[in-house]
Amino acid sequence: MEYNAGVGRTSRCRQFWDYLKEPVQVDLLAQSELVLLTHCTGCQDAAVAATYRCFASNQTGNTVMLAISIAGMYHEQGARTANIGASLGVFLFGAWCIGQLGHIVGPRRRVWLTFSNALQTILVSAAAALIYISEMVGEEGRSSIAVIALLAFASGAQVVMSRAFTCNEISAGPATAACVNLMMDQKLFSGNNRPRNRRVSFHAALISGAVAGAFMYQRLGLALVILVSAVLKAVVTSMLAFNQAQLPEKENVQLT
């Protein structure tokens, strides 16, 4: 009996490990997860921009603002240059870390997607806690770079994770390409157009997130906005347990 029980436990552990190694399928559930993460991006960036005069995810905007700041147009707000530089640099570092490790583990494997989302949730939660503590003790200026770094790393990891799904219409981050692709879609007004529907849902999530983040920021403060973003990321992490498995031959994903 002991031998059989041991074999049963080994078999269950093997099944669970095989389950974690499965590459997930890009279906409606996966798209819903990306849309929810996009909502987090809008919510987060609206509040971060209002507080720190930079973005945690929108690195196109950060690049332009950094150039303007270096040119001296924001000389009266010297902290802005440091904030923008921290966000841009840590975002790229986060994308590099998660992207390169994803190539090793398997970018669409359930275990890697779950780990990446859980890590993002922890980082965003830590940022919310740091904001709250800073507001309590009056050290917001000293902790701003740390908050931006935590959020930027999580944002870089999120965009890399979205690319693993090969669902480029929902980038969970940058909006310019999706907007242009939507406008130039030859079947823009067609009744059955899945790529268009994905792009529309992406923009709707980004805008609704930004509006929600702005309203919450005005009434409840930055810490709560970031905490809400962390909670939504935790929801996505739990949702990954229910994604269907993709066929093994489709596991390899090119992050281009």
NORFEN-V106181 format. One record per pair of residues at least 6 apart in sequence whose C-alpha atoms are under 8 Angstrom apart, sorted by the first residue. I is the first residue (numbers start at 1). J is the second residue. Records with the same first field share a line. If there is no record, write none. Layout:
# NORFEN-V106181
I=J ; J
This chain:
# NORFEN-V106181
19=110
20=109 ; 110 ; 111
21=109 ; 110 ; 111
22=109 ; 110 ; 111 ; 245 ; 246 ; 248
23=106 ; 108 ; 109 ; 110 ; 245 ; 246 ; 247 ; 248 ; 251
24=108 ; 109 ; 110 ; 243 ; 244 ; 245 ; 246
25=243 ; 244 ; 245 ; 246 ; 247
26=165 ; 166 ; 167 ; 246
29=243
30=165 ; 243
31=167 ; 170 ; 198
33=236 ; 239
34=162 ; 170 ; 171 ; 172
35=170 ; 172 ; 201 ; 202 ; 205
36=205 ; 232 ; 236
37=158 ; 172 ; 232 ; 233 ; 236
38=170 ; 171 ; 172 ; 173 ; 202 ; 205 ; 206 ; 209
39=205 ; 206 ; 207 ; 208 ; 209 ; 210
40=206 ; 209 ; 229 ; 232 ; 233
41=57 ; 155 ; 172 ; 173 ; 206 ; 209 ; 210 ; 229
42=205 ; 206 ; 207 ; 208 ; 209 ; 210 ; 211 ; 213
43=206 ; 208 ; 209 ; 210 ; 211 ; 212 ; 213 ; 214 ; 225 ; 229
44=56 ; 209 ; 210 ; 213 ; 225 ; 226 ; 229
45=55 ; 56 ; 57 ; 58 ; 210 ; 213
46=55 ; 210 ; 211 ; 213 ; 214
47=213 ; 214 ; 217 ; 222 ; 225
48=54 ; 55 ; 56 ; 222
49=55
51=222
52=80 ; 83 ; 144
53=80 ; 83 ; 84
54=61 ; 62 ; 65 ; 80 ; 83 ; 84 ; 87
55=61 ; 62 ; 84 ; 87
56=87 ; 91 ; 148 ; 151 ; 152 ; 155
57=91 ; 152 ; 155 ; 156 ; 173 ; 174
58=173 ; 174
59=87 ; 88 ; 174
60=174
62=84 ; 85 ; 87 ; 88
63=84 ; 88
65=84
66=81 ; 84 ; 85
68=74
69=75 ; 80 ; 81
70=81
74=80 ; 81
82=145
83=144 ; 145 ; 148
86=145 ; 148 ; 149
87=148 ; 149 ; 152
88=152
90=149 ; 152 ; 153 ; 156
91=149 ; 152 ; 153 ; 154 ; 155 ; 156 ; 157
92=153 ; 156
93=153 ; 156
94=152 ; 153 ; 154 ; 155 ; 156 ; 157
95=153 ; 156 ; 157 ; 159 ; 160
98=116 ; 157 ; 160
99=107 ; 157 ; 160 ; 161
102=112
105=112
106=112 ; 251 ; 252
107=113 ; 161 ; 164 ; 252 ; 253
108=164 ; 165 ; 251 ; 252 ; 253
109=251
110=240 ; 241
113=161 ; 240
114=237 ; 238 ; 240
116=157 ; 158 ; 161
117=158 ; 233 ; 234 ; 236 ; 237
118=233 ; 234 ; 237
119=154
120=153 ; 154 ; 155 ; 157 ; 158 ; 230 ; 233
121=154 ; 230 ; 231 ; 233 ; 234
122=230
123=150 ; 151 ; 154
124=150 ; 151 ; 154 ; 226 ; 227 ; 229 ; 230
125=226 ; 227 ; 230
126=150
127=146 ; 147 ; 148 ; 150 ; 151 ; 226
128=147 ; 222 ; 223 ; 224 ; 226 ; 227
129=223
130=143 ; 147
131=140 ; 143 ; 147 ; 222 ; 223
132=223
134=140 ; 143
155=173
158=172 ; 173
159=171 ; 172 ; 173
162=168 ; 170 ; 171 ; 172
163=171 ; 255
164=253 ; 254 ; 255
165=253
166=253 ; 255
168=178
169=178 ; 195 ; 196 ; 198 ; 199 ; 202
170=178 ; 198 ; 199 ; 201 ; 202
171=178 ; 202
172=202
175=203
178=199
179=199 ; 203
182=188 ; 196 ; 199 ; 200
185=196
187=193 ; 196
188=196
213=225
216=222 ; 224 ; 225
217=224 ; 225
